[in-house]
């Protein structure tokens, strides 16, 4: 079904998955309908550009609904809303994965954003200096002079090579972990003690013998300071917007702090989680740790971060911290793009404002250039 409101087509099914013989042309193509892509759509919808948002999954918000059991957002609701629509619920509370997924879907409908579902981009090519060509897995193709990559910072989970050394151990990833996938009374090792790893270990400790392999020392912040969320203080004092090369940014990158929400190592130990140092190796059915100890395990859950995957972009691009790695190709949501906030939901609103201004400035420049070329052509015809 395609809903049309206010002149904008909102696509929430597979109706448009048939391949067309010619590519569809837009002014701007947004790749990804997560929080960054939708925030960009909201900004673009307030202009005169013709744009489309291409989403690989079957429903807006599924990228969050598929995340691990028990996930709640990193930041409170007051800092997790997109421009123009509040996130319902306790202001200083944390939305669940299902709640935030539904919020994103409601957001797309509320602002009549042109989202094409089941449109996984498999190739982005550059045709000449001024046109990008997008090919989707369902056969549809699109062209535009500007493309915004909004696929987010969490693309491909990292799984160390040592996983191949343990064929007798089950391997899961934190991103899509489900507790039901683990047999009763299993010995489970969670590798990675960031917020996700700690959440998963805490949830498993009720029914399984659970181990947590830690890494570098973590800086834990109090959840509230003087009655306000610590995230609000970090924003007020510019710690979320500081660039990575600034003194504050270097501290934030090194410490990688996150709030204490009952998930300090001593709290996990009280729940029954057995804390281990860094994992150094796996064999067929056991794990080795930096202190020389070993432990028999049945399942390993990898929570050691993510890597970018831009293999579908068929030309060279700068993967640094800028927002326009190639003229006309914009990115949003990359870690440390504009500061620590950029990989957080809290960064979607301010970052989309910056990137949208650059996109629209390019669009206006192209219109002006085309009008100038048309005027020159008309004069030449009149002279001849």
C-alpha positions as CSV (number, residue, x, y, z in Angstrom):
1,X,0.0,0.0,0.0
2,X,1.2,3.5,-0.8
3,X,-0.2,6.3,1.3
4,X,-0.2,9.8,-0.2
5,X,-0.5,12.8,2.0
6,X,0.5,16.3,1.2
7,X,2.1,15.3,-2.0
8,X,4.6,12.9,-0.4
9,X,4.3,9.2,-1.0
10,X,4.9,7.1,2.1
11,X,5.7,3.5,1.1
12,X,5.4,0.8,3.7
13,X,5.2,-2.4,1.8
14,X,6.7,-4.2,-1.2
15,X,4.4,-2.7,-3.9
16,X,7.4,-0.9,-5.5
17,X,9.8,-3.8,-5.7
18,X,9.3,-4.5,-9.4
19,X,12.3,-3.7,-11.5
20,X,11.9,-0.8,-13.9
21,X,13.7,-0.4,-17.3
22,X,14.9,3.1,-16.6
23,X,16.3,4.6,-13.4
24,X,14.1,6.9,-11.4
25,X,15.6,10.4,-11.0
26,X,15.6,12.5,-7.8
27,X,17.5,15.5,-6.5
28,X,18.6,13.6,-3.4
29,X,18.7,9.9,-2.5
30,X,19.0,9.0,1.2
31,X,20.3,5.5,1.9
32,X,18.9,4.2,5.3
33,X,15.7,4.9,7.2
34,X,17.2,4.8,10.7
35,X,17.2,7.8,13.0
36,X,19.7,9.7,10.9
37,X,18.0,9.0,7.6
38,X,14.6,10.0,8.9
39,X,16.0,13.2,10.5
40,X,17.5,14.0,7.1
41,X,14.2,13.3,5.4
42,X,12.4,15.7,7.8
43,X,14.9,18.5,6.9
44,X,14.7,17.8,3.2
45,X,10.8,17.7,3.3
46,X,10.8,21.4,4.3
47,X,12.6,22.3,1.0
48,X,11.7,22.0,-2.6
49,X,14.0,19.1,-3.4
50,X,12.6,15.8,-4.7
51,X,14.1,13.0,-2.6
52,X,13.6,9.3,-1.6
53,X,14.7,7.3,1.4
54,X,15.8,3.7,0.5
55,X,15.5,1.2,3.4
56,X,16.8,-2.4,3.2
57,X,14.4,-3.9,5.8
58,X,10.7,-4.6,5.5
59,X,9.5,-2.0,8.1
60,X,10.8,1.3,9.4
61,X,12.2,0.6,12.9
62,X,13.1,-3.0,12.3
63,X,16.8,-2.2,12.6
64,X,16.0,-1.6,16.3
65,X,13.4,-4.3,16.8
66,X,16.0,-6.8,15.8
67,X,18.5,-5.8,18.4
68,X,19.4,-7.9,21.5
69,X,17.0,-8.9,24.2
70,X,16.6,-6.3,27.0
71,X,18.1,-3.4,25.0
72,X,17.3,0.1,26.2
73,X,18.6,3.2,24.6
74,X,21.9,4.7,25.8
75,X,20.4,8.2,26.2
76,X,17.2,9.3,28.0
77,X,14.1,10.1,26.0
78,X,14.7,13.8,26.2
79,X,17.9,13.3,24.1
80,X,16.6,10.5,21.9
81,X,13.9,12.3,19.9
82,X,14.2,13.4,16.3
83,X,13.4,16.9,15.1
84,X,9.7,17.8,15.3
85,X,8.3,14.9,17.4
86,X,8.8,14.1,21.1
87,X,9.4,10.6,22.3
88,X,6.5,9.7,24.6
89,X,7.2,8.3,28.1
90,X,9.1,9.3,31.2
91,X,11.4,12.2,30.1
92,X,14.5,10.9,31.9
93,X,13.7,7.2,31.3
94,X,15.2,5.0,28.6
95,X,13.1,3.7,25.7
96,X,13.2,0.0,24.8
97,X,14.2,-1.3,21.4
98,X,10.5,-2.0,20.5
99,X,9.4,1.4,21.7
100,X,12.0,3.2,19.7
101,X,11.4,1.1,16.6
102,X,7.7,2.0,16.8
103,X,8.6,5.7,17.3
104,X,10.7,5.7,14.1
105,X,7.8,4.1,12.1
106,X,5.4,6.7,13.6
107,X,7.9,9.5,12.7
108,X,8.0,8.4,9.0
109,X,4.2,8.4,8.9
110,X,3.8,11.6,10.8
111,X,5.9,13.6,8.4
112,X,4.8,11.7,5.2
113,X,8.4,10.7,4.4
114,X,9.0,8.9,1.1
115,X,10.4,5.7,2.4
116,X,10.8,2.8,0.0
117,X,11.0,-0.5,2.0
118,X,12.8,-3.7,0.9
119,X,15.2,-1.6,-1.1
120,X,18.6,-2.8,-0.1
121,X,21.3,-0.8,-1.9
122,X,23.8,-3.2,-3.5
123,X,25.8,-0.7,-5.5
124,X,26.5,3.0,-5.6
125,X,28.3,4.2,-8.6
126,X,29.5,7.6,-9.9
127,X,28.6,8.4,-13.4
128,X,30.7,11.4,-14.5
129,X,31.3,14.2,-12.0
130,X,27.7,15.1,-11.3
131,X,25.5,12.0,-11.2
132,X,25.3,9.0,-8.8
133,X,23.7,5.7,-9.8
134,X,22.1,3.5,-7.2
135,X,21.1,-0.1,-7.7
136,X,19.0,-2.1,-5.3
137,X,18.8,-5.8,-4.8
138,X,15.2,-5.9,-6.0
139,X,16.3,-4.6,-9.4
140,X,15.2,-1.0,-9.1
141,X,17.7,1.8,-10.0
142,X,17.8,5.4,-9.2
143,X,19.9,8.5,-10.1
144,X,20.6,11.7,-8.3
145,X,23.3,14.5,-8.2
146,X,23.4,14.1,-4.4
147,X,23.4,11.0,-2.2
148,X,23.3,10.8,1.6
149,X,24.6,7.7,3.2
150,X,22.8,7.2,6.5
151,X,23.5,3.6,7.2
152,X,24.7,4.3,10.7
153,X,27.8,3.4,12.8
154,X,26.8,-0.2,13.6
155,X,27.0,-2.0,10.3
156,X,29.0,-5.3,10.6
157,X,29.7,-6.9,14.0
158,X,33.3,-7.7,14.7
159,X,34.1,-11.4,15.2
160,X,37.8,-12.1,16.0
161,X,39.6,-14.7,14.0
162,X,40.0,-16.8,17.1
163,X,36.3,-17.8,16.8
164,X,37.3,-20.3,14.1
165,X,39.5,-22.1,16.6
166,X,36.5,-23.2,18.6
167,X,34.1,-25.3,16.4
168,X,32.5,-27.0,19.5
169,X,31.4,-23.6,20.9
170,X,28.3,-21.8,19.7
171,X,28.9,-18.3,18.5
172,X,26.4,-15.5,18.7
173,X,26.6,-11.7,18.2
174,X,25.3,-9.1,20.5
175,X,23.4,-7.3,17.8
176,X,20.8,-10.0,17.3
177,X,21.2,-12.0,20.4
178,X,18.2,-13.8,21.8
179,X,18.2,-15.6,25.1
180,X,16.0,-18.3,23.8
181,X,18.8,-19.4,21.4
182,X,20.8,-20.7,24.4
183,X,20.1,-24.1,25.9
184,X,19.3,-24.3,29.6
185,X,22.2,-24.4,32.0
186,X,24.7,-23.4,29.4
187,X,28.1,-21.9,30.3
188,X,28.1,-18.6,28.5
189,X,31.0,-16.3,27.9
190,X,30.2,-12.7,26.9
191,X,33.2,-11.0,25.3
192,X,33.3,-7.2,25.5
193,X,32.3,-5.1,28.6
194,X,30.8,-2.1,26.9
195,X,27.2,-1.3,27.7
196,X,25.8,-4.0,25.4
197,X,28.0,-6.7,26.8
198,X,27.2,-5.8,30.4
199,X,23.4,-5.7,29.7
200,X,23.6,-9.2,28.1
201,X,25.6,-10.7,30.9
202,X,23.3,-9.3,33.5
203,X,20.2,-10.7,31.7
204,X,21.8,-14.2,31.3
205,X,23.1,-14.5,34.8
206,X,19.6,-15.5,36.1
207,X,19.5,-18.7,34.2
208,X,23.1,-19.5,33.1
209,X,26.6,-19.7,34.4
210,X,27.8,-16.4,32.9
211,X,31.3,-15.1,32.4
212,X,32.3,-11.6,31.1
213,X,35.6,-11.0,29.4
214,X,36.6,-7.4,30.0
215,X,38.9,-5.2,28.1
216,X,40.4,-1.7,28.7
217,X,39.4,0.0,32.0
218,X,36.0,1.7,31.6
219,X,35.1,5.1,32.9
220,X,31.7,4.9,34.6
221,X,29.7,8.1,35.1
222,X,26.9,8.6,37.6
223,X,23.6,8.3,36.0
224,X,22.3,11.6,37.5
225,X,24.1,14.7,38.7
226,X,22.2,17.3,40.7
227,X,19.0,15.8,39.7
228,X,19.6,15.8,35.9
229,X,20.8,13.1,33.5
230,X,24.6,13.1,33.2
231,X,24.0,13.1,29.4
232,X,22.4,16.5,29.7
233,X,25.5,17.8,31.6
234,X,27.8,16.4,28.9
235,X,25.8,18.2,26.3
236,X,25.7,21.5,28.3
237,X,29.5,21.5,28.8
238,X,30.2,20.7,25.1
239,X,31.6,17.2,25.7
240,X,29.3,15.6,23.1
241,X,30.1,18.2,20.4
242,X,33.9,18.4,21.0
243,X,35.9,17.1,18.0
244,X,38.0,14.1,18.4
245,X,41.2,16.1,18.0
246,X,40.3,18.5,20.8
247,X,41.5,18.0,24.3
248,X,38.0,17.1,25.5
249,X,37.5,14.9,22.5
250,X,40.7,13.0,23.1
251,X,39.6,12.4,26.7
252,X,36.2,11.2,25.6
253,X,37.6,8.9,23.0
254,X,40.2,7.4,25.4
255,X,37.8,7.0,28.4
256,X,34.7,6.0,26.4
257,X,32.5,6.8,29.4
258,X,29.0,5.7,29.9
259,X,26.5,6.1,32.8
260,X,26.4,3.7,35.7
261,X,22.9,2.1,35.5
262,X,23.5,-0.8,37.8
263,X,26.0,-2.4,35.4
264,X,29.3,-1.7,37.1
265,X,31.5,-4.8,37.4
266,X,30.9,-5.1,41.1
267,X,27.1,-5.0,40.4
268,X,27.4,-7.7,37.8
269,X,29.5,-9.8,40.2
270,X,26.7,-9.5,42.8
271,X,24.3,-10.9,40.2
272,X,26.5,-13.9,39.7
273,X,28.4,-12.9,36.6
274,X,32.0,-14.1,36.9
275,X,34.4,-11.4,35.7
276,X,37.4,-12.4,33.7
277,X,40.2,-10.4,32.2
278,X,40.8,-10.0,28.5
279,X,40.2,-13.1,26.3
280,X,43.4,-14.3,24.7
281,X,42.4,-17.4,22.9
282,X,39.8,-20.2,22.2
283,X,40.3,-23.8,21.5
284,X,37.7,-26.5,20.7
285,X,35.6,-26.0,23.9
286,X,37.5,-23.7,26.3
287,X,38.5,-20.0,26.6
288,X,41.9,-18.6,27.8
289,X,42.3,-15.3,29.6
290,X,45.1,-12.8,30.1
291,X,45.8,-14.0,33.7
292,X,46.5,-17.5,32.4
293,X,43.2,-19.0,33.5
294,X,41.0,-21.2,31.4
295,X,37.3,-21.9,31.4
296,X,35.1,-24.5,29.6
297,X,32.3,-22.7,27.8
298,X,29.3,-23.7,25.6
299,X,28.5,-20.4,24.0
300,X,30.4,-17.2,23.2
301,X,28.5,-14.0,22.6
302,X,30.7,-11.4,20.8
303,X,30.1,-7.8,21.9
304,X,33.4,-6.3,20.7
305,X,32.1,-3.5,18.4
306,X,31.4,-3.0,14.7
307,X,33.2,-2.2,11.5
308,X,32.1,-0.1,8.6
309,X,31.1,-1.8,5.4
310,X,31.2,0.4,2.3
311,X,32.0,-2.4,-0.1
312,X,28.8,-1.5,-2.1
313,X,30.3,2.0,-2.9
314,X,32.1,1.4,-6.1
315,X,34.5,4.3,-6.0
316,X,37.1,5.7,-3.7
317,X,36.0,7.9,-0.8
318,X,37.5,9.4,2.2
319,X,36.4,7.5,5.3
320,X,37.6,10.2,7.8
321,X,35.4,12.5,9.9
322,X,34.0,14.8,7.2
323,X,30.5,15.0,5.9
324,X,31.2,15.1,2.2
325,X,33.9,12.6,1.3
326,X,33.2,13.0,-2.4
327,X,31.5,16.1,-4.0
328,X,27.8,15.3,-3.9
329,X,28.2,12.3,-1.6
330,X,27.3,13.1,2.0
331,X,27.4,10.9,5.1
332,X,25.7,11.2,8.5
333,X,26.0,9.2,11.7
334,X,29.7,8.2,11.4
335,X,31.5,7.9,14.8
336,X,33.1,11.2,15.7
337,X,31.9,12.9,12.5
338,X,31.1,16.1,14.4
339,X,31.8,14.8,17.9
340,X,31.0,12.0,20.3
341,X,27.3,12.7,19.7
342,X,27.5,11.6,16.0
343,X,27.2,7.9,16.7
344,X,24.4,8.4,19.3
345,X,20.8,9.0,18.6
346,X,21.3,12.4,20.3
347,X,23.4,13.4,17.3
348,X,20.7,12.9,14.7
349,X,19.0,16.2,15.2
350,X,22.1,18.6,15.3
351,X,24.0,16.6,12.7
352,X,21.1,16.4,10.3
353,X,20.8,20.2,10.5
354,X,24.5,20.6,9.5
355,X,24.4,18.0,6.7
356,X,21.1,19.2,5.2
357,X,22.4,22.7,4.9
358,X,25.3,21.5,2.9
359,X,23.0,19.3,0.7
360,X,20.6,22.2,0.1
361,X,23.5,24.6,-0.7
362,X,24.8,22.2,-3.3
363,X,21.3,21.9,-4.8
364,X,20.8,25.6,-5.0
365,X,24.3,26.0,-6.6
366,X,23.4,23.3,-9.2
367,X,20.1,25.1,-10.1
368,X,21.9,28.4,-10.4
369,X,24.5,26.8,-12.7
370,X,21.9,25.2,-14.9
371,X,19.9,28.4,-15.1
372,X,23.1,30.2,-16.2
373,X,23.9,27.6,-18.8
374,X,20.3,27.8,-20.2
375,X,20.5,31.5,-20.4
376,X,23.8,31.4,-22.2
377,X,22.4,28.8,-24.6
378,X,19.4,31.0,-25.3
379,X,21.6,34.0,-26.0
380,X,23.7,31.9,-28.4
381,X,20.6,30.8,-30.3
382,X,19.4,34.4,-30.5
383,X,22.7,35.6,-31.9
384,X,22.8,32.9,-34.5
